[in-house]
Amino acid sequence: METPCILVCSIDIKTGYCFGCGRTGAEIGSWTVYSDAERRAIMASLPARLETVERKPRRETRRTRLARELKTS
């Protein structure tokens, strides 16, 4: 089964789209029950959706977390 998932699973609160793939939570949850045609139609809309996501999620590394904690101490 084709999927746009890139394992960056976090939903943008403003748009409701996943930062990684552009799908909504409902689309992600129902992905396996969609027909091939439904999945292709959704996938065709994903590039435009991802353009509306204002920022990409940033995973805080251990180094940056420690640096931040040291500054606040």
Predicted model as a PDB file, atoms N, CA, C, CB and O in Angstrom, pLDDT in the B-factor column:
MODEL        1                                                                  
ATOM      1  N   MET A   1       0.848  -1.176   0.000  1.00 84.00           N  
ATOM      2  CA  MET A   1       0.000   0.000   0.000  1.00 84.00           C  
ATOM      3  C   MET A   1       0.892   1.237   0.000  1.00 84.00           C  
ATOM      4  CB  MET A   1      -0.964   0.000   1.223  1.00 84.00           C  
ATOM      5  O   MET A   1       1.826   1.343   0.794  1.00 84.00           O  
ATOM      6  N   GLU A   2       0.598   2.144  -0.879  1.00 90.00           N  
ATOM      7  CA  GLU A   2       1.353   3.389  -0.974  1.00 90.00           C  
ATOM      8  C   GLU A   2       0.937   4.334   0.144  1.00 90.00           C  
ATOM      9  CB  GLU A   2       1.144   4.054  -2.351  1.00 90.00           C  
ATOM     10  O   GLU A   2      -0.247   4.461   0.455  1.00 90.00           O  
ATOM     11  N   THR A   3       1.921   4.995   0.746  1.00 93.00           N  
ATOM     12  CA  THR A   3       1.653   5.947   1.815  1.00 93.00           C  
ATOM     13  C   THR A   3       2.616   7.124   1.722  1.00 93.00           C  
ATOM     14  CB  THR A   3       1.765   5.267   3.189  1.00 93.00           C  
ATOM     15  O   THR A   3       3.769   6.943   1.331  1.00 93.00           O  
ATOM     16  N   PRO A   4       2.167   8.325   2.074  1.00 94.00           N  
ATOM     17  CA  PRO A   4       3.056   9.484   2.047  1.00 94.00           C  
ATOM     18  C   PRO A   4       3.816   9.673   3.363  1.00 94.00           C  
ATOM     19  CB  PRO A   4       2.259  10.734   1.736  1.00 94.00           C  
ATOM     20  O   PRO A   4       4.582  10.627   3.498  1.00 94.00           O  
ATOM     21  N   CYS A   5       3.618   8.791   4.316  1.00 91.00           N  
ATOM     22  CA  CYS A   5       4.224   8.942   5.645  1.00 91.00           C  
ATOM     23  C   CYS A   5       5.745   8.969   5.551  1.00 91.00           C  
ATOM     24  CB  CYS A   5       3.775   7.802   6.575  1.00 91.00           C  
ATOM     25  O   CYS A   5       6.358   8.130   4.890  1.00 91.00           O  
ATOM     26  N   ILE A   6       6.346   9.960   6.234  1.00 87.00           N  
ATOM     27  CA  ILE A   6       7.813  10.039   6.302  1.00 87.00           C  
ATOM     28  C   ILE A   6       8.291   9.945   7.746  1.00 87.00           C  
ATOM     29  CB  ILE A   6       8.318  11.350   5.662  1.00 87.00           C  
ATOM     30  O   ILE A   6       9.427  10.302   8.058  1.00 87.00           O  
ATOM     31  N   LEU A   7       7.414   9.461   8.624  1.00 87.00           N  
ATOM     32  CA  LEU A   7       7.704   9.245  10.046  1.00 87.00           C  
ATOM     33  C   LEU A   7       8.008  10.537  10.798  1.00 87.00           C  
ATOM     34  CB  LEU A   7       8.869   8.298  10.190  1.00 87.00           C  
ATOM     35  O   LEU A   7       8.765  10.530  11.769  1.00 87.00           O  
ATOM     36  N   VAL A   8       7.422  11.637  10.353  1.00 82.00           N  
ATOM     37  CA  VAL A   8       7.455  12.899  11.087  1.00 82.00           C  
ATOM     38  C   VAL A   8       5.998  13.164  11.443  1.00 82.00           C  
ATOM     39  CB  VAL A   8       8.114  14.101  10.234  1.00 82.00           C  
ATOM     40  O   VAL A   8       5.306  13.913  10.754  1.00 82.00           O  
ATOM     41  N   CYS A   9       5.546  12.550  12.515  1.00 85.00           N  
ATOM     42  CA  CYS A   9       4.122  12.524  12.826  1.00 85.00           C  
ATOM     43  C   CYS A   9       3.782  13.550  13.901  1.00 85.00           C  
ATOM     44  CB  CYS A   9       3.699  11.123  13.278  1.00 85.00           C  
ATOM     45  O   CYS A   9       3.921  13.296  15.098  1.00 85.00           O  
ATOM     46  N   SER A  10       3.339  14.699  13.449  1.00 87.00           N  
ATOM     47  CA  SER A  10       2.949  15.779  14.346  1.00 87.00           C  
ATOM     48  C   SER A  10       1.952  16.654  13.595  1.00 87.00           C  
ATOM     49  CB  SER A  10       4.197  16.611  14.833  1.00 87.00           C  
ATOM     50  O   SER A  10       2.218  17.091  12.475  1.00 87.00           O  
ATOM     51  N   ILE A  11       0.806  16.905  14.215  1.00 90.00           N  
ATOM     52  CA  ILE A  11      -0.254  17.667  13.558  1.00 90.00           C  
ATOM     53  C   ILE A  11      -0.105  19.152  13.874  1.00 90.00           C  
ATOM     54  CB  ILE A  11      -1.644  17.159  13.999  1.00 90.00           C  
ATOM     55  O   ILE A  11       0.036  19.539  15.033  1.00 90.00           O  
ATOM     56  N   ASP A  12      -0.137  19.972  12.833  1.00 89.00           N  
ATOM     57  CA  ASP A  12      -0.110  21.418  12.969  1.00 89.00           C  
ATOM     58  C   ASP A  12      -1.483  21.863  13.482  1.00 89.00           C  
ATOM     59  CB  ASP A  12       0.251  22.116  11.605  1.00 89.00           C  
ATOM     60  O   ASP A  12      -2.498  21.609  12.833  1.00 89.00           O  
ATOM     61  N   ILE A  13      -1.517  22.512  14.622  1.00 88.00           N  
ATOM     62  CA  ILE A  13      -2.784  22.911  15.231  1.00 88.00           C  
ATOM     63  C   ILE A  13      -3.542  23.894  14.346  1.00 88.00           C  
ATOM     64  CB  ILE A  13      -2.538  23.530  16.604  1.00 88.00           C  
ATOM     65  O   ILE A  13      -4.770  23.839  14.267  1.00 88.00           O  
ATOM     66  N   LYS A  14      -2.831  24.779  13.689  1.00 90.00           N  
ATOM     67  CA  LYS A  14      -3.490  25.808  12.871  1.00 90.00           C  
ATOM     68  C   LYS A  14      -4.175  25.228  11.629  1.00 90.00           C  
ATOM     69  CB  LYS A  14      -2.474  26.857  12.445  1.00 90.00           C  
ATOM     70  O   LYS A  14      -5.318  25.579  11.336  1.00 90.00           O  
ATOM     71  N   THR A  15      -3.491  24.350  10.903  1.00 93.00           N  
ATOM     72  CA  THR A  15      -4.052  23.816   9.661  1.00 93.00           C  
ATOM     73  C   THR A  15      -4.730  22.464   9.834  1.00 93.00           C  
ATOM     74  CB  THR A  15      -2.972  23.697   8.630  1.00 93.00           C  
ATOM     75  O   THR A  15      -5.618  22.114   9.056  1.00 93.00           O  
ATOM     76  N   GLY A  16      -4.328  21.708  10.835  1.00 93.00           N  
ATOM     77  CA  GLY A  16      -4.852  20.352  11.018  1.00 93.00           C  
ATOM     78  C   GLY A  16      -4.131  19.320  10.178  1.00 93.00           C  
ATOM     79  O   GLY A  16      -4.545  18.162  10.130  1.00 93.00           O  
ATOM     80  N   TYR A  17      -3.048  19.726   9.510  1.00 94.00           N  
ATOM     81  CA  TYR A  17      -2.288  18.817   8.657  1.00 94.00           C  
ATOM     82  C   TYR A  17      -1.035  18.323   9.380  1.00 94.00           C  
ATOM     83  CB  TYR A  17      -1.905  19.510   7.337  1.00 94.00           C  
ATOM     84  O   TYR A  17      -0.440  19.034  10.189  1.00 94.00           O  
ATOM     85  N   CYS A  18      -0.657  17.088   9.066  1.00 92.00           N  
ATOM     86  CA  CYS A  18       0.585  16.533   9.599  1.00 92.00           C  
ATOM     87  C   CYS A  18       1.762  17.285   8.984  1.00 92.00           C  
ATOM     88  CB  CYS A  18       0.689  15.000   9.309  1.00 92.00           C  
ATOM     89  O   CYS A  18       1.786  17.525   7.777  1.00 92.00           O  
ATOM     90  N   PHE A  19       2.736  17.657   9.813  1.00 88.00           N  
ATOM     91  CA  PHE A  19       3.923  18.356   9.325  1.00 88.00           C  
ATOM     92  C   PHE A  19       4.711  17.499   8.328  1.00 88.00           C  
ATOM     93  CB  PHE A  19       4.823  18.751  10.501  1.00 88.00           C  
ATOM     94  O   PHE A  19       5.329  18.029   7.404  1.00 88.00           O  
ATOM     95  N   GLY A  20       4.688  16.193   8.514  1.00 88.00           N  
ATOM     96  CA  GLY A  20       5.478  15.317   7.656  1.00 88.00           C  
ATOM     97  C   GLY A  20       4.837  15.004   6.328  1.00 88.00           C  
ATOM     98  O   GLY A  20       5.477  15.119   5.283  1.00 88.00           O  
ATOM     99  N   CYS A  21       3.559  14.603   6.355  1.00 92.00           N  
ATOM    100  CA  CYS A  21       2.933  14.132   5.114  1.00 92.00           C  
ATOM    101  C   CYS A  21       1.818  15.025   4.594  1.00 92.00           C  
ATOM    102  CB  CYS A  21       2.391  12.765   5.322  1.00 92.00           C  
ATOM    103  O   CYS A  21       1.490  14.958   3.409  1.00 92.00           O  
ATOM    104  N   GLY A  22       1.225  15.858   5.440  1.00 94.00           N  
ATOM    105  CA  GLY A  22       0.165  16.749   4.989  1.00 94.00           C  
ATOM    106  C   GLY A  22      -1.246  16.207   5.156  1.00 94.00           C  
ATOM    107  O   GLY A  22      -2.217  16.898   4.847  1.00 94.00           O  
ATOM    108  N   ARG A  23      -1.367  14.972   5.645  1.00 96.00           N  
ATOM    109  CA  ARG A  23      -2.705  14.415   5.844  1.00 96.00           C  
ATOM    110  C   ARG A  23      -3.308  14.911   7.154  1.00 96.00           C  
ATOM    111  CB  ARG A  23      -2.655  12.878   5.831  1.00 96.00           C  
ATOM    112  O   ARG A  23      -2.597  15.351   8.058  1.00 96.00           O  
ATOM    113  N   THR A  24      -4.637  14.831   7.234  1.00 96.00           N  
ATOM    114  CA  THR A  24      -5.316  15.151   8.493  1.00 96.00           C  
ATOM    115  C   THR A  24      -5.260  13.922   9.391  1.00 96.00           C  
ATOM    116  CB  THR A  24      -6.801  15.600   8.247  1.00 96.00           C  
ATOM    117  O   THR A  24      -4.946  12.823   8.935  1.00 96.00           O  
ATOM    118  N   GLY A  25      -5.564  14.113  10.652  1.00 95.00           N  
ATOM    119  CA  GLY A  25      -5.606  12.982  11.572  1.00 95.00           C  
ATOM    120  C   GLY A  25      -6.617  11.933  11.137  1.00 95.00           C  
ATOM    121  O   GLY A  25      -6.358  10.733  11.232  1.00 95.00           O  
ATOM    122  N   ALA A  26      -7.772  12.388  10.659  1.00 96.00           N  
ATOM    123  CA  ALA A  26      -8.799  11.457  10.189  1.00 96.00           C  
ATOM    124  C   ALA A  26      -8.314  10.664   8.982  1.00 96.00           C  
ATOM    125  CB  ALA A  26     -10.082  12.211   9.838  1.00 96.00           C  
ATOM    126  O   ALA A  26      -8.579   9.467   8.875  1.00 96.00           O  
ATOM    127  N   GLU A  27      -7.608  11.329   8.076  1.00 97.00           N  
ATOM    128  CA  GLU A  27      -7.084  10.629   6.896  1.00 97.00           C  
ATOM    129  C   GLU A  27      -6.028   9.613   7.298  1.00 97.00           C  
ATOM    130  CB  GLU A  27      -6.496  11.630   5.888  1.00 97.00           C  
ATOM    131  O   GLU A  27      -5.987   8.511   6.751  1.00 97.00           O  
ATOM    132  N   ILE A  28      -5.189   9.968   8.232  1.00 96.00           N  
ATOM    133  CA  ILE A  28      -4.160   9.035   8.703  1.00 96.00           C  
ATOM    134  C   ILE A  28      -4.825   7.812   9.322  1.00 96.00           C  
ATOM    135  CB  ILE A  28      -3.215   9.720   9.730  1.00 96.00           C  
ATOM    136  O   ILE A  28      -4.439   6.678   9.040  1.00 96.00           O  
ATOM    137  N   GLY A  29      -5.837   8.048  10.175  1.00 96.00           N  
ATOM    138  CA  GLY A  29      -6.516   6.952  10.851  1.00 96.00           C  
ATOM    139  C   GLY A  29      -7.290   6.041   9.910  1.00 96.00           C  
ATOM    140  O   GLY A  29      -7.445   4.853  10.191  1.00 96.00           O  
ATOM    141  N   SER A  30      -7.772   6.574   8.810  1.00 97.00           N  
ATOM    142  CA  SER A  30      -8.590   5.794   7.872  1.00 97.00           C  
ATOM    143  C   SER A  30      -7.815   5.321   6.648  1.00 97.00           C  
ATOM    144  CB  SER A  30      -9.772   6.613   7.423  1.00 97.00           C  
ATOM    145  O   SER A  30      -8.396   4.711   5.750  1.00 97.00           O  
ATOM    146  N   TRP A  31      -6.532   5.590   6.601  1.00 97.00           N  
ATOM    147  CA  TRP A  31      -5.736   5.339   5.403  1.00 97.00           C  
ATOM    148  C   TRP A  31      -5.876   3.911   4.886  1.00 97.00           C  
ATOM    149  CB  TRP A  31      -4.286   5.632   5.684  1.00 97.00           C  
ATOM    150  O   TRP A  31      -5.968   3.706   3.676  1.00 97.00           O  
ATOM    151  N   THR A  32      -5.894   2.929   5.766  1.00 96.00           N  
ATOM    152  CA  THR A  32      -5.928   1.536   5.327  1.00 96.00           C  
ATOM    153  C   THR A  32      -7.283   1.112   4.765  1.00 96.00           C  
ATOM    154  CB  THR A  32      -5.563   0.639   6.472  1.00 96.00           C  
ATOM    155  O   THR A  32      -7.368   0.098   4.072  1.00 96.00           O  
ATOM    156  N   VAL A  33      -8.339   1.865   5.048  1.00 97.00           N  
ATOM    157  CA  VAL A  33      -9.652   1.491   4.527  1.00 97.00           C  
ATOM    158  C   VAL A  33     -10.018   2.254   3.255  1.00 97.00           C  
ATOM    159  CB  VAL A  33     -10.708   1.729   5.581  1.00 97.00           C  
ATOM    160  O   VAL A  33     -11.017   1.930   2.613  1.00 97.00           O  
ATOM    161  N   TYR A  34      -9.236   3.249   2.883  1.00 97.00           N  
ATOM    162  CA  TYR A  34      -9.480   3.974   1.641  1.00 97.00           C  
ATOM    163  C   TYR A  34      -9.148   3.088   0.450  1.00 97.00           C  
ATOM    164  CB  TYR A  34      -8.654   5.275   1.594  1.00 97.00           C  
ATOM    165  O   TYR A  34      -8.295   2.205   0.537  1.00 97.00           O  
ATOM    166  N   SER A  35      -9.825   3.330  -0.654  1.00 96.00           N  
ATOM    167  CA  SER A  35      -9.499   2.637  -1.900  1.00 96.00           C  
ATOM    168  C   SER A  35      -8.216   3.245  -2.475  1.00 96.00           C  
ATOM    169  CB  SER A  35     -10.683   2.737  -2.931  1.00 96.00           C  
ATOM    170  O   SER A  35      -7.784   4.315  -2.048  1.00 96.00           O  
ATOM    171  N   ASP A  36      -7.617   2.560  -3.438  1.00 95.00           N  
ATOM    172  CA  ASP A  36      -6.414   3.101  -4.092  1.00 95.00           C  
ATOM    173  C   ASP A  36      -6.707   4.465  -4.715  1.00 95.00           C  
ATOM    174  CB  ASP A  36      -5.895   2.123  -5.176  1.00 95.00           C  
ATOM    175  O   ASP A  36      -5.881   5.374  -4.652  1.00 95.00           O  
ATOM    176  N   ALA A  37      -7.892   4.599  -5.316  1.00 96.00           N  
ATOM    177  CA  ALA A  37      -8.266   5.872  -5.952  1.00 96.00           C  
ATOM    178  C   ALA A  37      -8.398   6.984  -4.918  1.00 96.00           C  
ATOM    179  CB  ALA A  37      -9.587   5.718  -6.726  1.00 96.00           C  
ATOM    180  O   ALA A  37      -7.976   8.114  -5.165  1.00 96.00           O  
ATOM    181  N   GLU A  38      -8.979   6.673  -3.765  1.00 97.00           N  
ATOM    182  CA  GLU A  38      -9.115   7.682  -2.704  1.00 97.00           C  
ATOM    183  C   GLU A  38      -7.742   8.103  -2.180  1.00 97.00           C  
ATOM    184  CB  GLU A  38      -9.983   7.137  -1.543  1.00 97.00           C  
ATOM    185  O   GLU A  38      -7.496   9.289  -1.962  1.00 97.00           O  
ATOM    186  N   ARG A  39      -6.854   7.138  -1.981  1.00 97.00           N  
ATOM    187  CA  ARG A  39      -5.498   7.458  -1.502  1.00 97.00           C  
ATOM    188  C   ARG A  39      -4.752   8.312  -2.523  1.00 97.00           C  
ATOM    189  CB  ARG A  39      -4.702   6.162  -1.215  1.00 97.00           C  
ATOM    190  O   ARG A  39      -4.072   9.268  -2.150  1.00 97.00           O  
ATOM    191  N   ARG A  40      -4.872   7.980  -3.802  1.00 96.00           N  
ATOM    192  CA  ARG A  40      -4.200   8.778  -4.842  1.00 96.00           C  
ATOM    193  C   ARG A  40      -4.743  10.203  -4.886  1.00 96.00           C  
ATOM    194  CB  ARG A  40      -4.366   8.116  -6.220  1.00 96.00           C  
ATOM    195  O   ARG A  40      -3.979  11.151  -5.071  1.00 96.00           O  
ATOM    196  N   ALA A  41      -6.049  10.361  -4.718  1.00 97.00           N  
ATOM    197  CA  ALA A  41      -6.651  11.705  -4.732  1.00 97.00           C  
ATOM    198  C   ALA A  41      -6.133  12.536  -3.559  1.00 97.00           C  
ATOM    199  CB  ALA A  41      -8.198  11.612  -4.679  1.00 97.00           C  
ATOM    200  O   ALA A  41      -5.817  13.715  -3.717  1.00 97.00           O  
ATOM    201  N   ILE A  42      -6.051  11.922  -2.396  1.00 97.00           N  
ATOM    202  CA  ILE A  42      -5.525  12.638  -1.221  1.00 97.00           C  
ATOM    203  C   ILE A  42      -4.060  12.986  -1.452  1.00 97.00           C  
ATOM    204  CB  ILE A  42      -5.685  11.784   0.077  1.00 97.00           C  
ATOM    205  O   ILE A  42      -3.636  14.111  -1.188  1.00 97.00           O  
ATOM    206  N   MET A  43      -3.289  12.025  -1.943  1.00 96.00           N  
ATOM    207  CA  MET A  43      -1.858  12.260  -2.154  1.00 96.00           C  
ATOM    208  C   MET A  43      -1.618  13.373  -3.167  1.00 96.00           C  
ATOM    209  CB  MET A  43      -1.172  10.978  -2.619  1.00 96.00           C  
ATOM    210  O   MET A  43      -0.619  14.085  -3.067  1.00 96.00           O  
ATOM    211  N   ALA A  44      -2.496  13.534  -4.124  1.00 96.00           N  
ATOM    212  CA  ALA A  44      -2.348  14.607  -5.117  1.00 96.00           C  
ATOM    213  C   ALA A  44      -2.499  15.984  -4.467  1.00 96.00           C  
ATOM    214  CB  ALA A  44      -3.384  14.440  -6.245  1.00 96.00           C  
ATOM    215  O   ALA A  44      -1.939  16.965  -4.956  1.00 96.00           O  
ATOM    216  N   SER A  45      -3.255  16.060  -3.370  1.00 97.00           N  
ATOM    217  CA  SER A  45      -3.483  17.348  -2.709  1.00 97.00           C  
ATOM    218  C   SER A  45      -2.414  17.681  -1.661  1.00 97.00           C  
ATOM    219  CB  SER A  45      -4.848  17.348  -2.053  1.00 97.00           C  
ATOM    220  O   SER A  45      -2.363  18.810  -1.173  1.00 97.00           O  
ATOM    221  N   LEU A  46      -1.577  16.729  -1.318  1.00 95.00           N  
ATOM    222  CA  LEU A  46      -0.631  16.930  -0.212  1.00 95.00           C  
ATOM    223  C   LEU A  46       0.419  18.018  -0.452  1.00 95.00           C  
ATOM    224  CB  LEU A  46       0.068  15.646   0.070  1.00 95.00           C  
ATOM    225  O   LEU A  46       0.683  18.782   0.477  1.00 95.00           O  
ATOM    226  N   PRO A  47       1.027  18.140  -1.619  1.00 94.00           N  
ATOM    227  CA  PRO A  47       2.016  19.210  -1.801  1.00 94.00           C  
ATOM    228  C   PRO A  47       1.437  20.604  -1.526  1.00 94.00           C  
ATOM    229  CB  PRO A  47       2.572  19.161  -3.218  1.00 94.00           C  
ATOM    230  O   PRO A  47       2.086  21.438  -0.894  1.00 94.00           O  
ATOM    231  N   ALA A  48       0.220  20.845  -2.001  1.00 95.00           N  
ATOM    232  CA  ALA A  48      -0.409  22.156  -1.758  1.00 95.00           C  
ATOM    233  C   ALA A  48      -0.706  22.351  -0.276  1.00 95.00           C  
ATOM    234  CB  ALA A  48      -1.711  22.294  -2.577  1.00 95.00           C  
ATOM    235  O   ALA A  48      -0.548  23.451   0.253  1.00 95.00           O  
ATOM    236  N   ARG A  49      -1.128  21.305   0.381  1.00 94.00           N  
ATOM    237  CA  ARG A  49      -1.393  21.397   1.823  1.00 94.00           C  
ATOM    238  C   ARG A  49      -0.127  21.729   2.599  1.00 94.00           C  
ATOM    239  CB  ARG A  49      -1.990  20.086   2.343  1.00 94.00           C  
ATOM    240  O   ARG A  49      -0.131  22.580   3.488  1.00 94.00           O  
ATOM    241  N   LEU A  50       0.955  21.044   2.249  1.00 92.00           N  
ATOM    242  CA  LEU A  50       2.206  21.268   2.984  1.00 92.00           C  
ATOM    243  C   LEU A  50       2.718  22.694   2.819  1.00 92.00           C  
ATOM    244  CB  LEU A  50       3.272  20.285   2.518  1.00 92.00           C  
ATOM    245  O   LEU A  50       3.444  23.195   3.678  1.00 92.00           O  
ATOM    246  N   GLU A  51       2.348  23.346   1.731  1.00 91.00           N  
ATOM    247  CA  GLU A  51       2.727  24.747   1.541  1.00 91.00           C  
ATOM    248  C   GLU A  51       2.044  25.657   2.566  1.00 91.00           C  
ATOM    249  CB  GLU A  51       2.374  25.202   0.120  1.00 91.00           C  
ATOM    250  O   GLU A  51       2.548  26.741   2.860  1.00 91.00           O  
ATOM    251  N   THR A  52       0.908  25.229   3.110  1.00 91.00           N  
ATOM    252  CA  THR A  52       0.167  26.059   4.062  1.00 91.00           C  
ATOM    253  C   THR A  52       0.647  25.891   5.499  1.00 91.00           C  
ATOM    254  CB  THR A  52      -1.300  25.734   3.986  1.00 91.00           C  
ATOM    255  O   THR A  52       0.279  26.675   6.374  1.00 91.00           O  
ATOM    256  N   VAL A  53       1.461  24.880   5.742  1.00 88.00           N  
ATOM    257  CA  VAL A  53       2.001  24.662   7.087  1.00 88.00           C  
ATOM    258  C   VAL A  53       3.103  25.691   7.307  1.00 88.00           C  
ATOM    259  CB  VAL A  53       2.547  23.187   7.269  1.00 88.00           C  
ATOM    260  O   VAL A  53       4.081  25.736   6.560  1.00 88.00           O  
ATOM    261  N   GLU A  54       2.938  26.516   8.336  1.00 77.00           N  
ATOM    262  CA  GLU A  54       3.850  27.654   8.526  1.00 77.00           C  
ATOM    263  C   GLU A  54       5.232  27.282   9.018  1.00 77.00           C  
ATOM    264  CB  GLU A  54       3.254  28.611   9.482  1.00 77.00           C  
ATOM    265  O   GLU A  54       6.211  27.938   8.662  1.00 77.00           O  
ATOM    266  N   ARG A  55       5.330  26.273   9.805  1.00 70.00           N  
ATOM    267  CA  ARG A  55       6.644  25.892  10.312  1.00 70.00           C  
ATOM    268  C   ARG A  55       6.744  24.388  10.375  1.00 70.00           C  
ATOM    269  CB  ARG A  55       6.906  26.508  11.696  1.00 70.00           C  
ATOM    270  O   ARG A  55       5.739  23.681  10.457  1.00 70.00           O  
ATOM    271  N   LYS A  56       7.932  23.927  10.336  1.00 61.00           N  
ATOM    272  CA  LYS A  56       8.177  22.501  10.465  1.00 61.00           C  
ATOM    273  C   LYS A  56       8.488  22.208  11.927  1.00 61.00           C  
ATOM    274  CB  LYS A  56       9.342  22.037   9.532  1.00 61.00           C  
ATOM    275  O   LYS A  56       9.082  23.044  12.608  1.00 61.00           O  
ATOM    276  N   PRO A  57       8.098  21.038  12.421  1.00 55.00           N  
ATOM    277  CA  PRO A  57       8.404  20.733  13.817  1.00 55.00           C  
ATOM    278  C   PRO A  57       9.910  20.572  13.993  1.00 55.00           C  
ATOM    279  CB  PRO A  57       7.665  19.453  14.275  1.00 55.00           C  
ATOM    280  O   PRO A  57      10.604  20.083  13.102  1.00 55.00           O  
ATOM    281  N   ARG A  58      10.386  20.979  15.120  1.00 60.00           N  
ATOM    282  CA  ARG A  58      11.813  20.810  15.418  1.00 60.00           C  
ATOM    283  C   ARG A  58      11.929  19.932  16.636  1.00 60.00           C  
ATOM    284  CB  ARG A  58      12.528  22.182  15.649  1.00 60.00           C  
ATOM    285  O   ARG A  58      11.339  20.201  17.682  1.00 60.00           O  
ATOM    286  N   ARG A  59      12.671  18.915  16.486  1.00 62.00           N  
ATOM    287  CA  ARG A  59      12.901  18.032  17.620  1.00 62.00           C  
ATOM    288  C   ARG A  59      14.101  18.563  18.382  1.00 62.00           C  
ATOM    289  CB  ARG A  59      13.125  16.553  17.163  1.00 62.00           C  
ATOM    290  O   ARG A  59      15.180  18.760  17.824  1.00 62.00           O  
ATOM    291  N   GLU A  60      13.893  18.785  19.639  1.00 60.00           N  
ATOM    292  CA  GLU A  60      14.960  19.327  20.465  1.00 60.00           C  
ATOM    293  C   GLU A  60      15.981  18.232  20.729  1.00 60.00           C  
ATOM    294  CB  GLU A  60      14.404  19.899  21.796  1.00 60.00           C  
ATOM    295  O   GLU A  60      15.630  17.156  21.213  1.00 60.00           O  
ATOM    296  N   THR A  61      17.234  18.499  20.413  1.00 61.00           N  
ATOM    297  CA  THR A  61      18.282  17.523  20.672  1.00 61.00           C  
ATOM    298  C   THR A  61      18.710  17.625  22.131  1.00 61.00           C  
ATOM    299  CB  THR A  61      19.490  17.740  19.725  1.00 61.00           C  
ATOM    300  O   THR A  61      18.425  18.612  22.809  1.00 61.00           O  
ATOM    301  N   ARG A  62      19.379  16.619  22.589  1.00 70.00           N  
ATOM    302  CA  ARG A  62      19.860  16.616  23.973  1.00 70.00           C  
ATOM    303  C   ARG A  62      20.799  17.794  24.213  1.00 70.00           C  
ATOM    304  CB  ARG A  62      20.576  15.286  24.299  1.00 70.00           C  
ATOM    305  O   ARG A  62      20.759  18.425  25.269  1.00 70.00           O  
ATOM    306  N   ARG A  63      21.639  18.083  23.229  1.00 72.00           N  
ATOM    307  CA  ARG A  63      22.591  19.181  23.357  1.00 72.00           C  
ATOM    308  C   ARG A  63      21.872  20.527  23.512  1.00 72.00           C  
ATOM    309  CB  ARG A  63      23.521  19.216  22.140  1.00 72.00           C  
ATOM    310  O   ARG A  63      22.228  21.323  24.381  1.00 72.00           O  
ATOM    311  N   THR A  64      20.872  20.780  22.678  1.00 70.00           N  
ATOM    312  CA  THR A  64      20.177  22.064  22.779  1.00 70.00           C  
ATOM    313  C   THR A  64      19.343  22.145  24.059  1.00 70.00           C  
ATOM    314  CB  THR A  64      19.279  22.280  21.555  1.00 70.00           C  
ATOM    315  O   THR A  64      19.217  23.219  24.647  1.00 70.00           O  
ATOM    316  N   ARG A  65      18.776  21.019  24.492  1.00 75.00           N  
ATOM    317  CA  ARG A  65      18.022  21.021  25.742  1.00 75.00           C  
ATOM    318  C   ARG A  65      18.937  21.327  26.928  1.00 75.00           C  
ATOM    319  CB  ARG A  65      17.321  19.670  25.947  1.00 75.00           C  
ATOM    320  O   ARG A  65      18.577  22.117  27.801  1.00 75.00           O  
ATOM    321  N   LEU A  66      20.114  20.709  26.964  1.00 80.00           N  
ATOM    322  CA  LEU A  66      21.060  20.964  28.054  1.00 80.00           C  
ATOM    323  C   LEU A  66      21.521  22.422  28.031  1.00 80.00           C  
ATOM    324  CB  LEU A  66      22.277  20.016  27.950  1.00 80.00           C  
ATOM    325  O   LEU A  66      21.634  23.044  29.087  1.00 80.00           O  
ATOM    326  N   ALA A  67      21.788  22.975  26.846  1.00 80.00           N  
ATOM    327  CA  ALA A  67      22.210  24.365  26.740  1.00 80.00           C  
ATOM    328  C   ALA A  67      21.112  25.286  27.245  1.00 80.00           C  
ATOM    329  CB  ALA A  67      22.578  24.713  25.290  1.00 80.00           C  
ATOM    330  O   ALA A  67      21.395  26.256  27.949  1.00 80.00           O  
ATOM    331  N   ARG A  68      19.873  24.999  26.900  1.00 81.00           N  
ATOM    332  CA  ARG A  68      18.750  25.811  27.365  1.00 81.00           C  
ATOM    333  C   ARG A  68      18.605  25.713  28.870  1.00 81.00           C  
ATOM    334  CB  ARG A  68      17.452  25.380  26.684  1.00 81.00           C  
ATOM    335  O   ARG A  68      18.357  26.719  29.534  1.00 81.00           O  
ATOM    336  N   GLU A  69      18.754  24.532  29.411  1.00 85.00           N  
ATOM    337  CA  GLU A  69      18.633  24.348  30.870  1.00 85.00           C  
ATOM    338  C   GLU A  69      19.740  25.072  31.616  1.00 85.00           C  
ATOM    339  CB  GLU A  69      18.661  22.858  31.227  1.00 85.00           C  
ATOM    340  O   GLU A  69      19.506  25.612  32.697  1.00 85.00           O  
ATOM    341  N   LEU A  70      20.945  25.089  31.052  1.00 85.00           N  
ATOM    342  CA  LEU A  70      22.060  25.781  31.682  1.00 85.00           C  
ATOM    343  C   LEU A  70      21.835  27.294  31.704  1.00 85.00           C  
ATOM    344  CB  LEU A  70      23.360  25.452  30.954  1.00 85.00           C  
ATOM    345  O   LEU A  70      22.200  27.969  32.666  1.00 85.00           O  
ATOM    346  N   LYS A  71      21.235  27.815  30.641  1.00 83.00           N  
ATOM    347  CA  LYS A  71      20.957  29.258  30.592  1.00 83.00           C  
ATOM    348  C   LYS A  71      19.922  29.680  31.617  1.00 83.00           C  
ATOM    349  CB  LYS A  71      20.483  29.654  29.208  1.00 83.00           C  
ATOM    350  O   LYS A  71      20.001  30.786  32.151  1.00 83.00           O  
ATOM    351  N   THR A  72      18.967  28.834  31.899  1.00 79.00           N  
ATOM    352  CA  THR A  72      17.908  29.180  32.843  1.00 79.00           C  
ATOM    353  C   THR A  72      18.296  28.877  34.280  1.00 79.00           C  
ATOM    354  CB  THR A  72      16.640  28.441  32.494  1.00 79.00           C  
ATOM    355  O   THR A  72      17.580  29.263  35.203  1.00 79.00           O  
ATOM    356  N   SER A  73      19.401  28.202  34.486  1.00 71.00           N  
ATOM    357  CA  SER A  73      19.841  27.862  35.854  1.00 71.00           C  
ATOM    358  C   SER A  73      20.567  29.006  36.513  1.00 71.00           C  
ATOM    359  CB  SER A  73      20.741  26.642  35.837  1.00 71.00           C  
ATOM    360  O   SER A  73      20.999  28.884  37.659  1.00 71.00           O  
TER     361      SER A  73                                                      
ENDMDL                                                                          
END                                                                             
